Amino acid sequence: MPTDVVSELPEDANVIVIRLRSLGDIVLTTPAFSLLKQARPDLRITVVLAAPFAGLLDGNDDVTNELIHESSPLAAFKTLRAIRKLRPALCLDLYAKSWTARCTALSGARFRAGYAHARESFAYGIKVPRAQGILGRAGDEPVHTAEHHASAMFHLGVPVSAVPRAKLRAEPPHRDRPYAVLHVAALFATKEWPLDRFRSIGHFLEGRGLEPVFISAPGRGDMFSGLSMFTCLEDLTLNDLKSLISGARLFVGNDSGPAHVAAALAIPTVVIFGSSNSAVWGPWRTVSAVVETAWDCKPCKGDRCYEFDEPRCILSVETAQVERAIDEVLSRAAAGANSEVGR
């Protein structure tokens, strides 16, 4: 049953939300912040983030502060002390790891909430059930990550409504030509489309009047081998990444954090999926298209291919499929479409 926590919070109360890591996950918590602020504009939301993600939420008017969890021997103590100093009325753990559950329990908040399926859910006074139950869906129905985090707010008493788009803010860079950002990296090989096909897409975009700008992941500049004819930007800071994407006419990339950054910045987006579940991780509420092929073994953990000697899910996506998706998305963006393919 839903609770009445949100209505019981004092005027101008501090709310702590813990979501330490994972770029895409952090971005996809921002609709939950929007829903909470719509219900209670007076609340002050502080989000606890790991140091590599500092500044990600700058300019998001739903978030009052970022509390940065540093990497140091005393980090846990320092972060907990900073949380307690804020005297929060509510501490919500959206990260669901052992340390964050214990931090929530020791936060000093009257209301301490987290997911019921977390390993150490005993630390929470309020256990948030699975999103399917909150949203009234079948138990095995996939739920998008944005809806998953938003459902926690619904359980806490925010009125159930449509889950809004993720929200980031950035200032675009000055570039002489319209450009598209192509992100060629991913966490696992099962999610990484072949580089030679990205190169073909680069040439295709030039034919559409867009300069291809290639980006990778930190420390993976080796992926730019064979792309010397294009602009390649290596080891961007988080703010530089947001800025670059915010000025693009189009984003094309693998299923990874930058794709969610693009969607949150309302950039037309094409995402190539391999092993992961596009119903859970697809672009959220922007003009977009998902390109993938169907396999009985999808989705899987993705750390390796469990069925074949190579990840056929991602390798079977053809260049022509991505080209068609790009043309479709650019056409819909030009026509002022406000919803993405398939959602």
C-alpha atoms as a printed R data frame, in Angstrom:
    type eleno elety resid chain resno      x       y       z
1   ATOM     1    CA   MET     A     1  0.000   0.000   0.000
2   ATOM     2    CA   PRO     A     2  1.233   3.547  -0.708
3   ATOM     3    CA   THR     A     3  2.344   5.606   2.282
4   ATOM     4    CA   ASP     A     4  1.627   9.239   3.222
5   ATOM     5    CA   VAL     A     5  5.255  10.146   3.843
6   ATOM     6    CA   VAL     A     6  5.369  13.049   1.386
7   ATOM     7    CA   SER     A     7  2.419  14.816   2.976
8   ATOM     8    CA   GLU     A     8  3.866  14.255   6.466
9   ATOM     9    CA   LEU     A     9  7.220  15.905   5.748
10  ATOM    10    CA   PRO     A    10  7.636  19.273   7.519
11  ATOM    11    CA   GLU     A    11  7.622  22.532   5.552
12  ATOM    12    CA   ASP     A    12 10.977  23.152   3.809
13  ATOM    13    CA   ALA     A    13 12.293  19.775   4.950
14  ATOM    14    CA   ASN     A    14 15.588  18.371   3.724
15  ATOM    15    CA   VAL     A    15 15.347  15.183   1.677
16  ATOM    16    CA   ILE     A    16 18.415  13.039   0.997
17  ATOM    17    CA   VAL     A    17 18.440  10.773  -2.075
18  ATOM    18    CA   ILE     A    18 21.397   8.390  -2.374
19  ATOM    19    CA   ARG     A    19 22.318   7.354  -5.941
20  ATOM    20    CA   LEU     A    20 26.100   7.096  -5.960
21  ATOM    21    CA   ARG     A    21 27.128   5.770  -9.355
22  ATOM    22    CA   SER     A    22 26.274   4.750 -12.916
23  ATOM    23    CA   LEU     A    23 25.781   7.669 -15.274
24  ATOM    24    CA   GLY     A    24 22.606   6.376 -16.910
25  ATOM    25    CA   ASP     A    25 21.003   5.414 -13.608
26  ATOM    26    CA   ILE     A    26 21.705   8.818 -12.098
27  ATOM    27    CA   VAL     A    27 20.204  10.569 -15.115
28  ATOM    28    CA   LEU     A    28 17.135   8.338 -14.924
29  ATOM    29    CA   THR     A    29 16.502   9.277 -11.283
30  ATOM    30    CA   THR     A    30 15.844  12.886 -12.307
31  ATOM    31    CA   PRO     A    31 12.203  12.228 -13.300
32  ATOM    32    CA   ALA     A    32 11.658  11.051  -9.721
33  ATOM    33    CA   PHE     A    33 13.053  14.342  -8.421
34  ATOM    34    CA   SER     A    34 10.690  16.247 -10.714
35  ATOM    35    CA   LEU     A    35  7.701  14.309  -9.432
36  ATOM    36    CA   LEU     A    36  8.641  14.940  -5.802
37  ATOM    37    CA   LYS     A    37  9.094  18.669  -6.393
38  ATOM    38    CA   GLN     A    38  5.781  18.882  -8.239
39  ATOM    39    CA   ALA     A    39  4.084  17.399  -5.197
40  ATOM    40    CA   ARG     A    40  6.081  19.402  -2.630
41  ATOM    41    CA   PRO     A    41  7.859  22.438  -4.137
42  ATOM    42    CA   ASP     A    42  9.089  23.498  -0.691
43  ATOM    43    CA   LEU     A    43 11.307  20.452  -0.152
44  ATOM    44    CA   ARG     A    44 15.093  20.733  -0.466
45  ATOM    45    CA   ILE     A    45 16.503  17.707  -2.283
46  ATOM    46    CA   THR     A    46 20.150  16.784  -1.794
47  ATOM    47    CA   VAL     A    47 21.503  13.969  -3.981
48  ATOM    48    CA   VAL     A    48 24.484  11.922  -2.810
49  ATOM    49    CA   LEU     A    49 26.817  11.163  -5.729
50  ATOM    50    CA   ALA     A    50 30.247   9.582  -6.040
51  ATOM    51    CA   ALA     A    51 33.040  12.032  -6.892
52  ATOM    52    CA   PRO     A    52 33.292  11.162 -10.640
53  ATOM    53    CA   PHE     A    53 29.711  12.392 -11.088
54  ATOM    54    CA   ALA     A    54 30.095  15.748  -9.330
55  ATOM    55    CA   GLY     A    55 28.371  18.488 -11.288
56  ATOM    56    CA   LEU     A    56 26.162  16.169 -13.303
57  ATOM    57    CA   LEU     A    57 23.016  17.735 -11.830
58  ATOM    58    CA   ASP     A    58 24.211  21.356 -11.993
59  ATOM    59    CA   GLY     A    59 21.381  23.489 -13.331
60  ATOM    60    CA   ASN     A    60 18.661  20.992 -12.466
61  ATOM    61    CA   ASP     A    61 16.199  23.191 -10.591
62  ATOM    62    CA   ASP     A    62 14.623  20.210  -8.834
63  ATOM    63    CA   VAL     A    63 17.861  19.516  -6.957
64  ATOM    64    CA   THR     A    64 19.037  21.864  -4.228
65  ATOM    65    CA   ASN     A    65 22.513  20.391  -3.725
66  ATOM    66    CA   GLU     A    66 24.846  17.561  -4.619
67  ATOM    67    CA   LEU     A    67 26.599  15.894  -1.686
68  ATOM    68    CA   ILE     A    68 29.796  14.357  -3.053
69  ATOM    69    CA   HIS     A    69 31.004  11.033  -1.678
70  ATOM    70    CA   GLU     A    70 34.790  11.094  -2.043
71  ATOM    71    CA   SER     A    71 37.052   8.069  -2.455
72  ATOM    72    CA   SER     A    72 39.078   7.980   0.748
73  ATOM    73    CA   PRO     A    73 39.521   5.737   3.805
74  ATOM    74    CA   LEU     A    74 37.207   8.017   5.798
75  ATOM    75    CA   ALA     A    75 34.696   8.621   3.013
76  ATOM    76    CA   ALA     A    76 31.851   6.667   4.581
77  ATOM    77    CA   PHE     A    77 32.198   8.510   7.873
78  ATOM    78    CA   LYS     A    78 32.467  11.919   6.198
79  ATOM    79    CA   THR     A    79 29.442  11.341   3.989
80  ATOM    80    CA   LEU     A    80 27.310  10.087   6.855
81  ATOM    81    CA   ARG     A    81 28.327  13.057   8.991
82  ATOM    82    CA   ALA     A    82 27.387  15.454   6.168
83  ATOM    83    CA   ILE     A    83 24.004  13.752   5.782
84  ATOM    84    CA   ARG     A    84 23.262  13.918   9.506
85  ATOM    85    CA   LYS     A    85 24.292  17.582   9.597
86  ATOM    86    CA   LEU     A    86 21.445  18.338   7.180
87  ATOM    87    CA   ARG     A    87 18.938  16.788   9.635
88  ATOM    88    CA   PRO     A    88 16.887  15.213   6.838
89  ATOM    89    CA   ALA     A    89 13.257  14.340   7.324
90  ATOM    90    CA   LEU     A    90 13.510  11.655   4.620
91  ATOM    91    CA   CYS     A    91 16.473   9.605   3.419
92  ATOM    92    CA   LEU     A    92 15.780   7.530   0.301
93  ATOM    93    CA   ASP     A    93 18.305   4.964  -0.926
94  ATOM    94    CA   LEU     A    94 18.026   4.452  -4.683
95  ATOM    95    CA   TYR     A    95 21.417   2.724  -4.922
96  ATOM    96    CA   ALA     A    96 20.573  -0.307  -2.768
97  ATOM    97    CA   LYS     A    97 24.054  -1.449  -1.781
98  ATOM    98    CA   SER     A    98 25.228  -2.543   1.673
99  ATOM    99    CA   TRP     A    99 26.909   0.727   2.606
100 ATOM   100    CA   THR     A   100 24.112   2.958   1.334
101 ATOM   101    CA   ALA     A   101 21.499   0.903   3.185
102 ATOM   102    CA   ARG     A   102 23.438   1.293   6.434
103 ATOM   103    CA   CYS     A   103 23.979   4.982   5.736
104 ATOM   104    CA   THR     A   104 20.235   5.367   5.322
105 ATOM   105    CA   ALA     A   105 19.607   3.588   8.610
106 ATOM   106    CA   LEU     A   106 22.043   5.920  10.403
107 ATOM   107    CA   SER     A   107 20.974   9.110   8.600
108 ATOM   108    CA   GLY     A   108 18.924  10.426  11.510
109 ATOM   109    CA   ALA     A   109 15.918  10.850   9.227
110 ATOM   110    CA   ARG     A   110 12.460  10.152  10.602
111 ATOM   111    CA   PHE     A   111 11.608   8.364   7.363
112 ATOM   112    CA   ARG     A   112 14.233   5.933   6.005
113 ATOM   113    CA   ALA     A   113 13.245   4.272   2.743
114 ATOM   114    CA   GLY     A   114 14.703   1.917   0.162
115 ATOM   115    CA   TYR     A   115 13.839  -0.950  -2.129
116 ATOM   116    CA   ALA     A   116 12.352  -4.024  -0.482
117 ATOM   117    CA   HIS     A   117 14.374  -6.312  -2.773
118 ATOM   118    CA   ALA     A   118 17.706  -4.837  -1.602
119 ATOM   119    CA   ARG     A   119 19.986  -7.307   0.164
120 ATOM   120    CA   GLU     A   120 19.983  -5.263   3.380
121 ATOM   121    CA   SER     A   121 16.430  -3.964   3.217
122 ATOM   122    CA   PHE     A   122 16.157  -4.529   6.978
123 ATOM   123    CA   ALA     A   123 17.916  -1.152   7.255
124 ATOM   124    CA   TYR     A   124 14.871   0.674   5.887
125 ATOM   125    CA   GLY     A   125 11.872   1.670   7.931
126 ATOM   126    CA   ILE     A   126  9.892   1.941   4.688
127 ATOM   127    CA   LYS     A   127 10.405  -0.817   2.136
128 ATOM   128    CA   VAL     A   128  9.477   0.145  -1.415
129 ATOM   129    CA   PRO     A   129  7.946  -2.831  -3.280
130 ATOM   130    CA   ARG     A   130  8.723  -3.686  -6.878
131 ATOM   131    CA   ALA     A   131  7.600  -1.173  -9.451
132 ATOM   132    CA   GLN     A   132  5.228  -3.600 -11.182
133 ATOM   133    CA   GLY     A   133  3.068  -3.737  -8.067
134 ATOM   134    CA   ILE     A   134  3.084   0.023  -7.580
135 ATOM   135    CA   LEU     A   135  2.280   0.682 -11.237
136 ATOM   136    CA   GLY     A   136 -0.350  -2.062 -11.476
137 ATOM   137    CA   ARG     A   137  1.466  -4.165 -14.045
138 ATOM   138    CA   ALA     A   138  2.095  -7.869 -14.461
139 ATOM   139    CA   GLY     A   139  4.888  -9.190 -12.289
140 ATOM   140    CA   ASP     A   140  7.086 -10.182 -15.223
141 ATOM   141    CA   GLU     A   141  6.453  -7.058 -17.314
142 ATOM   142    CA   PRO     A   142  9.606  -4.993 -17.948
143 ATOM   143    CA   VAL     A   143  9.595  -1.581 -16.311
144 ATOM   144    CA   HIS     A   144 11.758   1.221 -17.627
145 ATOM   145    CA   THR     A   145 14.419   2.397 -15.174
146 ATOM   146    CA   ALA     A   146 12.916   5.906 -15.089
147 ATOM   147    CA   GLU     A   147  9.573   4.387 -14.054
148 ATOM   148    CA   HIS     A   148 11.300   2.121 -11.544
149 ATOM   149    CA   HIS     A   149 12.802   5.068  -9.653
150 ATOM   150    CA   ALA     A   150  9.640   7.150 -10.048
151 ATOM   151    CA   SER     A   151  7.596   4.338  -8.517
152 ATOM   152    CA   ALA     A   152  9.484   4.866  -5.247
153 ATOM   153    CA   MET     A   153  8.060   8.388  -5.135
154 ATOM   154    CA   PHE     A   154  4.570   7.065  -5.832
155 ATOM   155    CA   HIS     A   155  4.932   4.628  -2.930
156 ATOM   156    CA   LEU     A   156  5.976   7.489  -0.665
157 ATOM   157    CA   GLY     A   157  2.793   9.399  -1.469
158 ATOM   158    CA   VAL     A   158  3.477  11.409  -4.623
159 ATOM   159    CA   PRO     A   159  0.289  11.251  -6.738
160 ATOM   160    CA   VAL     A   160  0.633   8.706  -9.526
161 ATOM   161    CA   SER     A   161  1.018  10.436 -12.872
162 ATOM   162    CA   ALA     A   162  2.945  10.200 -16.117
163 ATOM   163    CA   VAL     A   163  6.688   9.963 -15.523
164 ATOM   164    CA   PRO     A   164  8.338  13.039 -17.069
165 ATOM   165    CA   ARG     A   165 11.478  13.214 -19.157
166 ATOM   166    CA   ALA     A   166 14.852  13.110 -17.446
167 ATOM   167    CA   LYS     A   167 16.344  16.544 -16.896
168 ATOM   168    CA   LEU     A   168 19.893  17.834 -17.337
169 ATOM   169    CA   ARG     A   169 21.199  21.294 -18.148
170 ATOM   170    CA   ALA     A   170 24.267  22.293 -20.176
171 ATOM   171    CA   GLU     A   171 25.585  25.112 -22.334
172 ATOM   172    CA   PRO     A   172 26.357  23.979 -25.896
173 ATOM   173    CA   PRO     A   173 29.811  24.701 -27.322
174 ATOM   174    CA   HIS     A   174 30.404  26.990 -30.278
175 ATOM   175    CA   ARG     A   175 31.065  24.952 -33.403
176 ATOM   176    CA   ASP     A   176 31.040  26.219 -36.970
177 ATOM   177    CA   ARG     A   177 29.074  23.287 -38.425
178 ATOM   178    CA   PRO     A   178 26.034  21.320 -37.297
179 ATOM   179    CA   TYR     A   179 27.255  18.048 -35.855
180 ATOM   180    CA   ALA     A   180 26.255  14.630 -34.582
181 ATOM   181    CA   VAL     A   181 27.851  12.860 -31.609
182 ATOM   182    CA   LEU     A   182 28.747   9.181 -32.063
183 ATOM   183    CA   HIS     A   183 29.587   7.250 -28.905
184 ATOM   184    CA   VAL     A   184 31.511   4.092 -29.763
185 ATOM   185    CA   ALA     A   185 32.229   2.572 -26.332
186 ATOM   186    CA   ALA     A   186 30.206   0.433 -23.943
187 ATOM   187    CA   LEU     A   187 30.761  -1.417 -20.693
188 ATOM   188    CA   PHE     A   188 30.819  -4.883 -22.309
189 ATOM   189    CA   ALA     A   189 31.647  -6.285 -25.734
190 ATOM   190    CA   THR     A   190 28.065  -7.574 -25.922
191 ATOM   191    CA   LYS     A   191 26.922  -3.929 -26.083
192 ATOM   192    CA   GLU     A   192 29.629  -2.532 -28.376
193 ATOM   193    CA   TRP     A   193 28.766  -2.217 -32.056
194 ATOM   194    CA   PRO     A   194 31.749  -2.781 -34.393
195 ATOM   195    CA   LEU     A   195 33.903   0.267 -35.006
196 ATOM   196    CA   ASP     A   196 34.011  -0.167 -38.783
197 ATOM   197    CA   ARG     A   197 30.215   0.188 -38.866
198 ATOM   198    CA   PHE     A   198 30.393   3.374 -36.822
199 ATOM   199    CA   ARG     A   199 32.915   4.619 -39.375
200 ATOM   200    CA   SER     A   200 30.399   3.949 -42.132
201 ATOM   201    CA   ILE     A   201 27.773   5.857 -40.168
202 ATOM   202    CA   GLY     A   202 30.203   8.765 -39.918
203 ATOM   203    CA   HIS     A   203 30.400   8.967 -43.700
204 ATOM   204    CA   PHE     A   204 26.626   8.578 -43.938
205 ATOM   205    CA   LEU     A   205 26.107  11.549 -41.605
206 ATOM   206    CA   GLU     A   206 28.469  13.689 -43.649
207 ATOM   207    CA   GLY     A   207 26.144  13.031 -46.562
208 ATOM   208    CA   ARG     A   208 23.296  14.338 -44.415
209 ATOM   209    CA   GLY     A   209 25.166  17.596 -43.728
210 ATOM   210    CA   LEU     A   210 26.284  16.712 -40.202
211 ATOM   211    CA   GLU     A   211 29.870  16.666 -38.970
212 ATOM   212    CA   PRO     A   212 30.510  13.364 -37.119
213 ATOM   213    CA   VAL     A   213 32.141  13.914 -33.715
214 ATOM   214    CA   PHE     A   214 33.304  10.664 -32.142
215 ATOM   215    CA   ILE     A   215 33.616  10.119 -28.408
216 ATOM   216    CA   SER     A   216 34.644   7.098 -26.373
217 ATOM   217    CA   ALA     A   217 34.894   6.227 -22.684
218 ATOM   218    CA   PRO     A   218 37.616   7.585 -20.372
219 ATOM   219    CA   GLY     A   219 40.877   5.786 -21.039
220 ATOM   220    CA   ARG     A   220 39.655   4.198 -24.265
221 ATOM   221    CA   GLY     A   221 41.125   6.513 -26.853
222 ATOM   222    CA   ASP     A   222 42.549   3.434 -28.567
223 ATOM   223    CA   MET     A   223 39.078   2.956 -30.042
224 ATOM   224    CA   PHE     A   224 39.688   5.910 -32.351
225 ATOM   225    CA   SER     A   225 42.148   3.910 -34.455
226 ATOM   226    CA   GLY     A   226 40.853   4.024 -38.025
227 ATOM   227    CA   LEU     A   227 38.809   7.187 -37.432
228 ATOM   228    CA   SER     A   228 41.526   9.731 -38.255
229 ATOM   229    CA   MET     A   229 39.381  11.297 -40.977
230 ATOM   230    CA   PHE     A   230 36.877  12.417 -38.321
231 ATOM   231    CA   THR     A   231 36.912  14.635 -35.235
232 ATOM   232    CA   CYS     A   232 37.585  12.413 -32.199
233 ATOM   233    CA   LEU     A   233 37.432  13.788 -28.649
234 ATOM   234    CA   GLU     A   234 39.187  11.812 -25.935
235 ATOM   235    CA   ASP     A   235 38.761  11.806 -22.133
236 ATOM   236    CA   LEU     A   236 36.070  14.461 -21.918
237 ATOM   237    CA   THR     A   237 35.147  15.740 -18.490
238 ATOM   238    CA   LEU     A   238 31.549  15.211 -17.438
239 ATOM   239    CA   ASN     A   239 30.740  18.871 -18.027
240 ATOM   240    CA   ASP     A   240 32.419  18.774 -21.447
241 ATOM   241    CA   LEU     A   241 30.407  15.669 -22.333
242 ATOM   242    CA   LYS     A   242 27.131  17.350 -21.377
243 ATOM   243    CA   SER     A   243 28.063  20.492 -23.258
244 ATOM   244    CA   LEU     A   244 29.087  18.651 -26.413
245 ATOM   245    CA   ILE     A   245 25.933  16.523 -26.489
246 ATOM   246    CA   SER     A   246 23.676  19.490 -25.729
247 ATOM   247    CA   GLY     A   247 24.725  21.215 -28.960
248 ATOM   248    CA   ALA     A   248 24.360  18.167 -31.215
249 ATOM   249    CA   ARG     A   249 21.664  17.733 -33.851
250 ATOM   250    CA   LEU     A   250 21.785  13.966 -33.276
251 ATOM   251    CA   PHE     A   251 23.265  11.344 -30.957
252 ATOM   252    CA   VAL     A   252 24.118   7.830 -32.175
253 ATOM   253    CA   GLY     A   253 25.644   5.299 -29.824
254 ATOM   254    CA   ASN     A   254 25.635   2.062 -27.917
255 ATOM   255    CA   ASP     A   255 23.444   1.453 -24.883
256 ATOM   256    CA   SER     A   256 25.427   3.402 -22.276
257 ATOM   257    CA   GLY     A   257 25.335   6.466 -20.033
258 ATOM   258    CA   PRO     A   258 25.891   9.133 -22.723
259 ATOM   259    CA   ALA     A   259 22.769   7.939 -24.549
260 ATOM   260    CA   HIS     A   260 20.713   8.811 -21.464
261 ATOM   261    CA   VAL     A   261 22.476  12.166 -21.224
262 ATOM   262    CA   ALA     A   262 21.393  12.851 -24.816
263 ATOM   263    CA   ALA     A   263 17.779  11.908 -24.097
264 ATOM   264    CA   ALA     A   264 17.722  14.083 -20.967
265 ATOM   265    CA   LEU     A   265 18.980  17.008 -23.038
266 ATOM   266    CA   ALA     A   266 16.179  16.393 -25.594
267 ATOM   267    CA   ILE     A   267 18.614  15.477 -28.366
268 ATOM   268    CA   PRO     A   268 17.271  13.187 -31.129
269 ATOM   269    CA   THR     A   269 18.810   9.835 -30.294
270 ATOM   270    CA   VAL     A   270 19.526   6.497 -31.985
271 ATOM   271    CA   VAL     A   271 20.699   3.724 -29.655
272 ATOM   272    CA   ILE     A   272 22.097   0.371 -30.800
273 ATOM   273    CA   PHE     A   273 21.250  -2.474 -28.445
274 ATOM   274    CA   GLY     A   274 22.961  -5.811 -27.964
275 ATOM   275    CA   SER     A   275 22.585  -7.892 -24.801
276 ATOM   276    CA   SER     A   276 20.578  -5.480 -22.640
277 ATOM   277    CA   ASN     A   277 16.839  -4.932 -22.420
278 ATOM   278    CA   SER     A   278 15.714  -1.932 -24.475
279 ATOM   279    CA   ALA     A   279 12.356  -1.897 -22.663
280 ATOM   280    CA   VAL     A   280 14.247  -1.156 -19.452
281 ATOM   281    CA   TRP     A   281 17.124   0.950 -20.795
282 ATOM   282    CA   GLY     A   282 15.874   2.597 -23.987
283 ATOM   283    CA   PRO     A   283 15.951   6.390 -24.459
284 ATOM   284    CA   TRP     A   284 13.339   7.963 -22.222
285 ATOM   285    CA   ARG     A   285 10.885  10.476 -23.693
286 ATOM   286    CA   THR     A   286 12.848  12.071 -26.490
287 ATOM   287    CA   VAL     A   287 12.634  11.726 -30.265
288 ATOM   288    CA   SER     A   288 14.507   8.455 -30.619
289 ATOM   289    CA   ALA     A   289 14.838   5.007 -32.114
290 ATOM   290    CA   VAL     A   290 16.209   1.728 -30.789
291 ATOM   291    CA   VAL     A   291 18.020  -0.534 -33.249
292 ATOM   292    CA   GLU     A   292 18.382  -4.192 -32.286
293 ATOM   293    CA   THR     A   293 17.817  -7.755 -33.454
294 ATOM   294    CA   ALA     A   294 15.753 -10.451 -31.764
295 ATOM   295    CA   TRP     A   295 17.433 -13.388 -29.989
296 ATOM   296    CA   ASP     A   296 15.950 -15.903 -27.579
297 ATOM   297    CA   CYS     A   297 18.918 -15.377 -25.245
298 ATOM   298    CA   LYS     A   298 18.221 -11.629 -24.862
299 ATOM   299    CA   PRO     A   299 18.436  -9.954 -22.469
300 ATOM   300    CA   CYS     A   300 21.339 -11.386 -20.486
301 ATOM   301    CA   LYS     A   301 23.901 -10.206 -17.919
302 ATOM   302    CA   GLY     A   302 26.057  -9.101 -20.816
303 ATOM   303    CA   ASP     A   303 29.475  -9.539 -19.212
304 ATOM   304    CA   ARG     A   304 30.096 -12.153 -21.907
305 ATOM   305    CA   CYS     A   305 28.117 -14.070 -24.509
306 ATOM   306    CA   TYR     A   306 26.619 -17.160 -22.863
307 ATOM   307    CA   GLU     A   307 25.302 -18.794 -26.041
308 ATOM   308    CA   PHE     A   308 27.848 -18.325 -28.845
309 ATOM   309    CA   ASP     A   309 31.538 -17.762 -29.441
310 ATOM   310    CA   GLU     A   310 30.781 -14.102 -30.176
311 ATOM   311    CA   PRO     A   311 28.005 -11.671 -29.163
312 ATOM   312    CA   ARG     A   312 25.751 -12.130 -32.165
313 ATOM   313    CA   CYS     A   313 23.075  -9.845 -30.695
314 ATOM   314    CA   ILE     A   314 25.163  -6.723 -31.262
315 ATOM   315    CA   LEU     A   315 27.126  -8.029 -34.249
316 ATOM   316    CA   SER     A   316 23.941  -8.811 -36.195
317 ATOM   317    CA   VAL     A   317 22.812  -5.175 -36.255
318 ATOM   318    CA   GLU     A   318 23.435  -3.986 -39.807
319 ATOM   319    CA   THR     A   319 24.611  -0.559 -40.888
320 ATOM   320    CA   ALA     A   320 21.547  -0.123 -43.094
321 ATOM   321    CA   GLN     A   321 19.264  -0.536 -40.059
322 ATOM   322    CA   VAL     A   322 21.039   2.286 -38.249
323 ATOM   323    CA   GLU     A   323 20.967   4.490 -41.331
324 ATOM   324    CA   ARG     A   324 17.198   4.032 -41.645
325 ATOM   325    CA   ALA     A   325 16.753   4.847 -37.959
326 ATOM   326    CA   ILE     A   326 18.836   8.012 -38.333
327 ATOM   327    CA   ASP     A   327 16.749   9.228 -41.254
328 ATOM   328    CA   GLU     A   328 13.541   8.459 -39.386
329 ATOM   329    CA   VAL     A   329 14.641  10.251 -36.224
330 ATOM   330    CA   LEU     A   330 15.953  13.300 -38.097
331 ATOM   331    CA   SER     A   331 12.693  13.481 -40.030
332 ATOM   332    CA   ARG     A   332 10.592  13.276 -36.890
333 ATOM   333    CA   ALA     A   333 12.779  15.826 -35.102
334 ATOM   334    CA   ALA     A   334 12.414  18.229 -38.026
335 ATOM   335    CA   ALA     A   335  8.643  17.748 -37.895
336 ATOM   336    CA   GLY     A   336  8.623  18.642 -34.191
337 ATOM   337    CA   ALA     A   337  7.751  15.185 -32.864
338 ATOM   338    CA   ASN     A   338  7.471  15.004 -29.085
339 ATOM   339    CA   SER     A   339  7.590  11.283 -28.407
340 ATOM   340    CA   GLU     A   340 10.068   8.585 -29.220
341 ATOM   341    CA   VAL     A   341  9.715   5.455 -31.321
342 ATOM   342    CA   GLY     A   342  8.026   2.623 -29.471
343 ATOM   343    CA   ARG     A   343  7.261   4.389 -26.215
